[in-house]
Structure formats: C-alpha cells, structure tokens
Amino acid sequence: MKYRVASIDAAQYPRLRITFDDGFSGIYDFSALIRENALFAPLKEPHLFSQVTIDQGGRRFGWALDD
C-alpha cells in the first residue's frame, strides 16, 4: 500500500508535523539537517521553512516544488 501525505504543518520551527492519509502522524525535526547540510541552509529562515507544501499527488513534500 502506498501512503499519501494528507497534511503538513510547520507551526514549530524547525519541526514539521506530517499526517498521512491513514491518519498516522508524527513530527520530524529538521534542526540537524539545516545546521549540517548546505542543501538545507536556506531553511534557516523560518519564513521560508513555513512555505512547505505537498505535491498534488501527496507523494512528496518540500519547498518550491513548482520551480
């Protein structure tokens, strides 16, 4: 079975609450990735971090998915 991301909430920087279509949810902390990985460095800006989105199919989430 393939699960889809139903919702995502960035209310507590730098953590995301991710909820899947089966109701399972959890919190993922991006602190280490932002601090240690240059790819995630732009997310040091809370305003940008809060712009996380889910793609139309619910298969992935991220920032600037349409770019």
MOCOR-V503272 format. One record per pair of residues at least 24 apart in sequence whose C-alpha atoms are under 7 Angstrom apart, sorted by the first residue. I is the first residue (numbers start at 1). J is the second residue. If there is no record, write none. Layout:
# MOCOR-V503272
{{I/J} {I/J}}
This chain:
# MOCOR-V503272
{{4/58} {4/59} {5/58} {5/59} {6/58} {10/50} {13/46}}
